[in-house]
Amino acid sequence: MDTEFDVLGFAELHSNLPYRNRQIDTLVALFGEPTQKTVSSIFIYGHTATGKTVLVTALLATLQVPHVVINCVECYTSSLLFEAILDNLSDHKPSAANGYSSVWHCDNLNDFLRLFRSLLEEKAKQGETVYVVLDKAERLQERDALLFAALLRLQELTGCNVCVILISELVWEKFSGAHGYEPLQMHFPDYSRGQLLDILCLECPSGHSKEFYRNYVSLLLSMFHLACRDLNELQYLAQLHFAEYCRPVTSGEANVDDIRKLWKNIEPHLKVALSTLYLRESSSCQVEETAHHLVKPGGATSLNISQTRANIEQPFYSKFLLIGAYLASYNPAKSDRRFFSRGRVGKRKKAIKTKTNAQLLGPKPFPLDRLLAIFYAIVDDKVAPTANIFTQVTSLVSLRLLSRTGADDQLDNVKYRCLVSFDDICSIGRSVRFDIIRYLYDYI
């Protein structure tokens, strides 16, 4: 490798990946010269967005050594993993022209080791080290235990100069069994607040001063740092709300040094973003469209995020099943005739008794036939009692919106309980134009 390129390449690598100089130097020392035998496996771990994958791939590209980078989420079976490694080593890319097929069909470990050894003998120049990078390595725990142990000892099993680099968000102790072999471990620590500030400021948009953008990022971190330290999420938030932060400046209402006015303008937007952190309830275009409805200084309009979140996305009939389940859980069975009877119900004089609020007592169990009776009474359409309805009840149980009481092997007299809160069921009722308050026994 050219010395001048070596110096320039590493200088660029250090500038693009700040606060990771120690990890870069350690990996370079472990790799050594291209023809030298390195360690058989390296385990790199750390939280999300701490620069693990980007550092390893950028370093291997800078060193110009043969390497393969595989995402274990995409290769969810052993066969796909084997074929992806072999395709990358042979510079083969599945495409429409080749029918998205692999060079070899490999579905067992013995064939993979044989083909891998033959490819390395052809590809590796003068015995250069070949690096196999497995990102999201925690997904390998779901596979055969023999596969994980073989990947750790790939150098020993093939007799070739190969190094396997495992990248994971879990510590090594979380990998069950440890497979009788412990690789060399390297930890990527979390970025501190000051380090996050410096890294985010590297993406200052053109046309704005670095000091102006740094003030914006500092305000952003003051609100989000305690709740989120994910660099990817913070980069997304900084890019998403920067246009709104600049709006008073572009409109002439404030100058770039008036931080107080800029903060008052962006604060309600950041509060909304904080309440929906990680949820991605709206795209960047929708955020810009709804920005005009947010509270401004002296204004009286706000965006009701709780209403959006409470609207549980379910099929149409599943929403009525949830409504029926809520009514069955919080209404006494004797009130069903009063609320859902088609004919006229005569009133009988009874002694007045003190009524206990069912919301305080919690949901009561109810049989399936009562749920279906309420469902057919409240739904407007004529729905046939098909297996689809029963399947949706099962889906609601799997989603923890309903719970089944009693033993799992009990087939007769199965009872359920509704787990949806009052605010959520009101939101679901509004989405299908059903006034649930009129049918609750507590409100009569």
C-alpha positions in Angstrom: 0.0 0.0 0.0 1.3 3.5 -0.9 2.7 5.4 2.0 1.2 8.7 0.9 -2.2 7.1 0.5 -1.8 5.4 3.9 -1.2 8.7 5.7 -4.0 10.6 3.8 -6.5 7.7 4.2 -6.0 7.4 7.9 -6.1 11.1 8.4 -9.5 11.2 6.7 -10.6 8.2 8.7 -9.8 9.9 12.0 -11.5 13.1 10.9 -14.7 11.3 9.8 -14.9 9.1 12.9 -14.0 11.4 15.8 -13.5 10.0 19.3 -12.7 6.6 17.9 -8.9 6.9 17.5 -8.2 4.3 20.2 -10.4 1.7 18.5 -8.9 2.5 15.1 -5.3 2.1 16.3 -6.1 -1.1 18.2 -7.7 -2.7 15.1 -4.8 -1.6 12.9 -2.3 -3.2 15.4 -4.3 -6.4 15.5 -4.6 -6.6 11.7 -0.9 -6.1 11.1 0.6 -6.5 7.6 -1.8 -8.0 5.0 0.3 -11.2 4.7 0.6 -11.7 8.4 -1.7 -14.1 10.2 -4.0 -12.2 12.5 -6.3 -13.4 15.3 -8.9 -15.9 14.2 -11.9 -13.9 15.6 -12.7 -10.5 17.1 -15.9 -9.7 19.0 -16.9 -6.0 18.8 -19.8 -4.8 21.0 -21.4 -1.6 22.1 -24.8 0.2 22.1 -26.6 1.3 19.0 -25.0 4.0 16.9 -21.6 4.0 18.5 -19.7 3.6 15.2 -18.9 -0.1 15.3 -20.0 -1.1 11.8 -19.0 2.1 10.0 -15.6 2.1 11.6 -14.8 -1.5 10.7 -16.0 -1.2 7.1 -14.2 2.1 6.5 -11.0 0.8 8.0 -11.0 -2.3 5.8 -11.7 -0.2 2.8 -8.9 2.2 3.7 -6.5 -0.7 4.2 -7.6 -2.2 0.8 -7.6 -5.7 2.1 -10.1 -8.4 0.8 -13.1 -8.5 3.1 -16.8 -9.5 3.2 -19.5 -7.6 5.1 -22.7 -9.6 5.9 -25.8 -8.4 7.7 -27.1 -11.3 9.8 -30.6 -9.8 9.8 -30.8 -10.2 6.0 -29.3 -13.7 6.1 -31.8 -15.3 8.4 -31.0 -18.9 7.5 -27.6 -20.7 7.5 -28.0 -21.4 3.7 -28.4 -17.7 3.0 -25.4 -16.8 5.2 -23.2 -19.3 3.5 -24.2 -18.2 0.0 -23.9 -14.5 0.8 -20.3 -15.0 2.0 -19.3 -17.1 -1.1 -21.0 -14.6 -3.5 -19.1 -11.7 -2.0 -15.8 -13.6 -2.1 -16.4 -14.4 -5.8 -17.6 -10.8 -6.6 -21.0 -12.2 -7.7 -24.0 -10.0 -7.2 -27.5 -11.6 -7.6 -29.5 -9.5 -10.1 -32.4 -9.8 -12.5 -30.0 -10.9 -15.3 -28.9 -14.0 -13.3 -32.3 -14.6 -11.8 -31.1 -13.5 -8.4 -29.3 -16.8 -8.0 -26.1 -17.5 -6.1 -23.0 -19.0 -7.6 -23.3 -22.1 -5.4 -26.1 -23.7 -3.6 -24.7 -24.4 -0.1 -27.0 -25.6 2.7 -24.6 -27.4 5.1 -21.4 -26.5 6.9 -19.1 -29.1 5.3 -19.8 -27.8 1.8 -19.3 -24.2 2.9 -15.9 -25.0 4.4 -14.8 -26.8 1.3 -16.0 -24.0 -1.1 -14.7 -21.3 1.2 -11.2 -22.9 1.3 -11.0 -23.2 -2.5 -12.2 -19.6 -3.1 -9.6 -18.2 -0.7 -6.8 -20.2 -2.4 -7.8 -18.6 -5.7 -8.6 -15.1 -4.5 -6.1 -14.3 -1.7 -2.9 -12.8 -3.2 0.2 -14.0 -1.6 -1.6 -15.3 1.5 -3.4 -12.0 2.3 -5.7 -12.0 5.3 -9.4 -12.2 4.3 -11.8 -10.5 6.8 -15.4 -11.8 7.2 -17.5 -9.2 9.0 -20.8 -10.4 10.5 -22.9 -7.4 11.6 -25.8 -8.0 14.0 -24.1 -11.1 15.2 -26.6 -11.6 18.0 -29.0 -13.0 15.4 -26.7 -16.0 15.0 -27.8 -17.3 18.4 -31.1 -18.2 16.8 -29.3 -20.6 14.5 -27.6 -23.9 15.1 -25.0 -23.7 17.9 -22.5 -25.6 15.7 -22.6 -22.8 13.1 -21.6 -20.1 15.6 -18.7 -22.3 17.0 -17.5 -23.0 13.4 -17.5 -19.3 12.5 -15.4 -18.5 15.5 -12.9 -21.2 14.5 -13.1 -20.6 10.7 -9.3 -20.0 10.5 -8.6 -23.3 12.2 -11.2 -25.3 10.2 -10.1 -24.0 6.8 -6.4 -23.6 7.4 -6.5 -20.3 5.7 -5.5 -16.8 6.7 -9.0 -15.5 7.6 -10.3 -13.4 10.4 -14.0 -13.3 11.5 -15.2 -10.0 13.0 -18.5 -10.3 14.9 -20.3 -7.0 15.6 -23.1 -7.0 18.2 -25.0 -4.8 20.6 -24.8 -7.5 23.3 -21.9 -8.3 25.6 -20.2 -11.7 25.0 -21.6 -13.1 28.3 -25.1 -12.9 26.8 -24.2 -15.4 24.1 -25.4 -18.7 25.5 -22.9 -21.4 26.1 -19.9 -19.3 24.9 -19.3 -22.2 22.5 -16.1 -23.3 24.3 -14.1 -20.5 22.6 -13.7 -16.9 23.5 -12.7 -14.4 20.8 -10.8 -11.2 21.3 -13.2 -8.6 22.6 -13.3 -4.9 21.9 -15.8 -2.4 23.5 -17.1 0.8 21.8 -18.3 3.1 24.7 -21.2 5.5 24.4 -20.6 9.0 23.2 -20.8 11.7 25.9 -23.0 14.7 25.5 -20.0 16.9 24.4 -18.9 14.3 21.9 -22.5 14.0 20.5 -22.5 17.8 20.1 -19.3 17.8 18.1 -20.3 14.8 15.9 -23.7 16.4 15.1 -22.1 19.7 14.2 -20.1 17.9 11.5 -23.3 17.9 9.4 -23.8 21.6 9.4 -25.8 22.5 6.3 -24.2 24.8 3.7 -25.2 28.4 3.9 -25.3 28.5 7.7 -22.5 29.3 10.1 -21.1 26.6 12.3 -21.8 28.7 15.4 -25.5 29.1 14.5 -25.9 25.3 13.8 -24.0 24.5 17.0 -26.5 26.6 19.1 -29.3 24.7 17.4 -27.8 21.3 18.2 -27.1 22.4 21.8 -30.8 23.3 22.2 -31.8 19.9 20.7 -29.5 18.0 23.1 -30.7 19.9 26.1 -34.2 18.4 25.5 -33.4 15.0 24.1 -30.1 13.8 25.7 -31.7 12.3 28.8 -34.3 10.4 26.8 -32.2 9.5 23.7 -28.5 9.0 23.1 -28.9 7.2 19.8 -26.8 9.1 17.3 -28.9 8.0 14.4 -32.1 9.2 16.0 -30.5 12.5 17.0 -29.2 13.1 13.5 -32.7 12.5 12.1 -34.2 14.9 14.6 -31.6 17.6 13.9 -32.2 17.4 10.2 -36.0 17.2 10.6 -36.5 20.4 12.7 -33.7 22.6 11.4 -35.9 24.3 8.8 -38.4 25.3 11.5 -35.6 26.6 13.7 -34.5 28.8 10.8 -38.0 30.1 10.0 -37.9 33.2 12.2 -34.5 34.1 10.6 -35.7 33.7 7.0 -38.9 35.6 7.7 -37.0 38.5 9.4 -38.7 38.1 12.8 -35.3 37.4 14.5 -31.6 37.4 13.8 -29.2 34.5 14.1 -28.0 35.7 17.6 -31.5 36.0 19.1 -31.4 32.5 20.7 -34.4 33.3 23.0 -36.8 33.9 20.1 -35.4 30.9 18.2 -35.9 28.7 21.2 -39.5 29.9 21.8 -40.3 29.1 18.2 -38.8 25.6 18.1 -39.7 24.5 21.7 -43.3 23.3 20.9 -42.0 21.3 17.9 -39.3 19.6 20.0 -41.8 18.8 22.7 -44.0 17.0 20.2 -41.0 15.1 18.8 -40.0 14.1 22.4 -43.5 12.7 23.1 -43.3 10.5 19.9 -39.6 9.6 20.1 -38.7 6.5 18.0 -42.3 6.0 17.0 -42.1 7.6 13.6 -45.8 8.4 13.7 -45.4 10.9 10.9 -42.9 11.5 8.0 -40.8 14.6 7.6 -43.4 16.0 5.1 -46.2 15.5 7.5 -44.2 17.2 10.3 -43.9 20.3 8.0 -47.6 20.2 7.3 -48.6 20.0 10.9 -46.1 22.6 12.1 -48.5 25.4 11.5 -51.0 23.8 14.1 -48.5 23.9 16.9 -48.6 26.3 19.8 -47.0 29.6 19.2 -46.2 32.3 21.9 -49.7 33.6 22.9 -51.5 31.0 20.7 -54.2 28.6 21.7 -53.9 25.7 19.3 -51.9 22.5 19.9 -51.4 19.1 18.2 -53.1 16.3 20.1 -50.5 13.6 19.9 -52.2 11.4 22.4 -55.2 11.1 20.1 -53.0 9.8 17.3 -51.2 7.3 19.5 -54.4 6.1 21.1 -55.9 5.2 17.8 -54.9 1.6 17.7 -54.5 0.4 14.1 -56.7 -2.6 13.7 -59.0 -4.0 11.0 -62.5 -2.6 11.0 -64.3 -5.5 12.6 -61.5 -6.0 15.1 -62.3 -2.5 16.4 -65.9 -3.5 17.0 -64.7 -6.7 18.7 -62.6 -4.6 21.0 -65.5 -2.3 21.7 -67.7 -5.3 22.4 -65.1 -6.8 24.7 -64.8 -3.6 26.6 -68.5 -3.4 27.1 -68.6 -7.0 28.2 -65.8 -6.4 30.7 -67.2 -3.2 32.3 -71.0 -3.7 32.0 -72.9 -6.3 34.1 -74.5 -9.0 32.1 -78.0 -8.0 33.2 -77.6 -4.6 31.4 -77.1 -6.2 27.9 -80.8 -6.5 27.3 -81.3 -2.8 28.2 -78.5 -1.6 25.8 -78.8 -4.0 22.9 -82.3 -5.3 22.8 -84.2 -4.4 19.6 -87.6 -4.5 21.2 -89.1 -2.5 24.1 -87.9 -3.4 27.5 -90.3 -2.9 30.4 -89.1 -1.1 33.5 -89.5 -2.7 36.8 -89.4 -0.8 40.1 -86.4 -1.8 42.2 -84.9 -0.4 45.3 -82.1 2.1 44.6 -78.7 0.7 45.3 -75.4 2.4 45.4 -73.5 1.6 42.2 -69.7 1.0 42.3 -67.7 2.4 39.4 -66.6 -0.5 37.2 -63.6 1.4 36.1 -62.2 1.2 39.6 -62.8 -2.5 39.9 -61.1 -3.4 36.6 -62.2 -5.6 33.7 -64.3 -8.6 34.5 -64.1 -11.9 32.5 -66.8 -12.7 30.0 -67.7 -15.7 27.8 -67.1 -15.7 24.0 -70.8 -16.0 23.2 -71.6 -12.8 25.1 -68.8 -11.0 23.2 -70.2 -12.2 19.8 -73.8 -11.2 20.8 -72.7 -7.7 21.7 -70.6 -7.5 18.5 -73.5 -8.5 16.2 -75.7 -6.0 18.0 -73.4 -2.9 17.6 -72.0 -3.5 14.2 -74.1 -1.9 11.4 -73.3 -4.4 8.7 -74.7 -7.9 8.5 -71.7 -10.0 9.3 -71.8 -13.8 8.9 -70.4 -15.8 11.8 -67.4 -17.1 9.9 -64.0 -18.4 11.0 -62.6 -14.9 10.2 -64.3 -13.4 13.2 -62.9 -16.1 15.5 -59.5 -15.6 14.0 -59.6 -11.9 14.8 -60.4 -12.7 18.4 -57.3 -14.9 18.6 -55.3 -12.1 17.0 -56.5 -9.6 19.7 -55.3 -12.1 22.3 -51.9 -12.4 20.7 -51.6 -8.6 20.6 -52.3 -8.5 24.4 -55.5 -6.4 23.8 -57.5 -9.3 25.2 -56.5 -11.9 27.7 -57.8 -15.4 28.0 -58.6 -16.6 31.5 -58.4 -20.2 32.7 -56.2 -23.0 31.6 -54.9 -23.1 28.0 -56.2 -26.7 27.5 -59.7 -25.7 28.5 -62.0 -25.7 25.4 -65.4 -25.3 27.0 -66.6 -22.1 28.6 -63.6 -20.1 27.5 -63.6 -16.5 29.0 -61.7 -13.4 28.0 -60.9 -10.0 29.6 -60.4 -6.7 27.8 -57.1 -5.0 28.5 -57.7 -1.8 26.6 -57.8 1.5 28.6 -60.8 3.8 28.6 -59.0 6.5 26.6 -57.9 4.1 24.0 -61.4 2.5 23.6 -62.9 6.0 23.3 -60.4 6.8 20.5 -61.3 3.5 18.7 -65.0 4.3 19.1 -64.4 7.7 17.5 -62.6 6.1 14.6 -65.6 4.0 13.7 -68.2 6.7 14.8 -69.4 4.7 17.8 -70.3 6.6 21.0 -69.3 4.1 23.6 -70.3 6.4 26.5 -74.0 5.7 25.6 -73.5 2.0 26.2 -71.5 2.1 29.5 -73.4 1.2 32.6 -71.4 3.6 34.7 -72.7 6.6 32.8 -76.5 6.0 33.0 
